[in-house]
Amino acid sequence: MIKLKTHRMPLCNQKDIQQILDVINNELSPADKEKALKFVEKISAKGVCQVLHSLRRWLSSNSYSSAKYLLKYHEALKSAMNLSPPLNTYRGFKVSRDSELANVQKGDIIDLPVTRNGGCASFTGKRKIANRFSGKSKDKVGLIIKLYSPINVKTFIAPPSKSQKWFNNLYRETMGKSFRHNEEEYAICVANNGPPDKNSFMRVKIVEVKK
């Protein structure tokens, strides 16, 4: 495994790239090595370096600066992960009590604006994970939603259970477990992937309102 001392995105210079290639050539099984090298052919060794480090960074900080590389290689990543819209996955968050969203009811289906963080957000297959981020407070109402429709959705990260074995092994041997092993996390962006506009929303269902 590569020794990682920081969550910052590396330059993916020749040294960084060689570390990835050394793992592929020396640590993976012959079958996984063959598939990983085909992935290198698709997006280049530098691209694979950017994908692996960006995946790790998104899972640790959910920053758009890491999402942009995963979106850049979105088509190629379909050979590594099932990037179908993850319907019925959950997200938990809080809103101010004076927000329009504070007035929604359980069972409502709404078009949720998503304009922060480049229009990208994490969802999880585990409701208990979403529950952690949706606690009510004096000034906040907690919400748990689930993705209801594939409209406008571009998935760019899927959890290990929806990923190819060779890719899981490549990630583990280079990045370690690094936040990917237990939360069933998906990452999705509104599909326009540009400046916020009238299509910058996801259609979701309200699962729980905590007042």
N, C-alpha and C positions, 0 to 999 in steps of 0.2 A: 504493500500500500504506500502511496505517496505521503510523505510527511507534510501535513498542512498546519501552518502556524497562524494563519489569519483567514478571515472570511472574505477578504478583498479579492476582487477578480484579478488573476494574474495576467500578465501581458500575453501569455501563450507564445513566448519566444521559443527559440530552438531548444533551450534547456527544458522548458515546460513540456514541449511537444515530445521530446525524447523520453521523458519520464512516462508519458502515456504509452508510447510505442513499446517501451521496455516491458511494461505490464502486459500489453497485448501479446507480445512475442514470447514472454517467459513465464507468465503466471496463469494464463487462461488455458483451458483444455484445447486440444486440436480443433474440435468442432466449434467452440466458442471463438477461438482465434480466427478461424476462417470467416465467420460472420462479422466479427469486429473489423477485420481488414477490408471487407466489402463495404462496411459503413465508412471507413476511412476513404475508400475510393470515391464514395458518393459526395462527401463534403470536405475532404482533405483532412490531414492530421491536425492542422490548426483548428479546423471546424469541430473535430471531436473534442479537442482540448477545451474549446469554448463551451460546447454543450455540457460536458461533465462538470466543469467548474460553475457554470451558470445554473445548472440544476441544483447543485449544492447550495449556492448562494440564495436562490429563490426559496428553497426549503427552510433556510435559516432566517431570512429577512423579508421575503416577499417584495423585493424591489424591482421596479420596472427596468432598471439598468441591467439586471440579469435576464429578465424575461425577453428582452429584445433579441438576444442571441438565439434563444430557443424558438422564438417566432421566426427568425431568419431561416432556420433550418427545419421549419415545421413539416414540410413535405417529406424530407428524409427521415424525420423522427417517427413517421407513421410505420416505418419498418421495425422500429424498436419498441413502440408503445401503441396501445389501442387508444387513439385520440378521438374516438366518437364522443359526442356530447354526453357527459355523465349525468343523465337524468336521475332525479330522485336522490342526489347527493346534497349534503347539508352545508350551511354556513351560518355562523352565529356572530352577531354584532350588536352594538348599542346605538341608539339615536337619542337626541335631545327630546325632552318631553314636549317641547313646542314645535317639533318637526311634524310634517304631514304623516310621516311613517309611523309616528307614535299612535296614530288613530286607526291603524289597520286591525283587522280581526282574524283570528285563526280560521284558516280555510280560504281566505282571500287569494285571488290570483292577480298579480300586479306586474306591470312593466317597471322594473327597478332600474333607475339611472345608475350607470357605472362610469364615472368620469375620472375618478382619482386613480393614481398609480398606473396611468396609461390605459385605463379601462380593464385592468387585470385583477383577478381575485382568486383566492384559494377556496375550494370546497372539499368536503370530506365524506367518505362513505360511512363514517361513524358519528351518529348523532351525539354521543357523549362528548366527542371532541368539540363539536359546535357549541355544546352547552357551556363549555368553559369560557367562551368569549361573549356570552349573552346575558350576563347577570344584571339585574336591575339595580338602580341606586336612586338617591334622592333626586338627581337631575337627569337620569337616563332611563329609558325603557329598553329592555332586552328583547331581541328578536331572533328567532331561528327560522330560516327559510330553507326551501329545497328547490333545486333547479327543476322547472316544470316543462320547459320547451327548448328545443334545439335552436330556435330563432336567434340569430346574431352571435351564436356561441362558437368560439374557436378554442379547442382544448390544446394545450401545449405541454402539459405534464400529466402522466397517469401513474398510479402507484405500482409497486412491484407486482401485485397480483394481476395487473392488466398490462404487464410488460414482458418482453421476450427474455427467456432465461439468459441468453448470452449478454444482453444489455444489463440485466441485474448483476450478473457476475462481473462485468466490466466496471460498473459503478462501484461495487463493493471493493474490488481489488485496487481501485484508484482513489476513491473518495472515502472509503469505509462505509459505515452505516449512515452517518451524517444526516440524521433527521428523516430518512426515507423509509424506515423499517416498520413503523407502528401506527401511523396516523391515516392511512388510506387517503392520502392527499392527492387531489387533482388541482390543476391550475388552468384557468380559462380566461380568455379576453373577449370583449365584444369584438365581433368579427371585422368591423371596419378598421380597427387597429390604426387609427389616425386621430386627428383633432376631434374632440367631442362634437357630436351632431345628433340629429333626431333619432338615429339608430343606435345610440350609445346606451342600450339597456339590455337587461336579461329578464326573461319572463320567469317569475318564481312564484311559489306557493307559500303562504305564511303557515308555518307549522306550530309556532308557539309565540305568544306575546307575554312578556314578563313585566307587569306594572307594580 
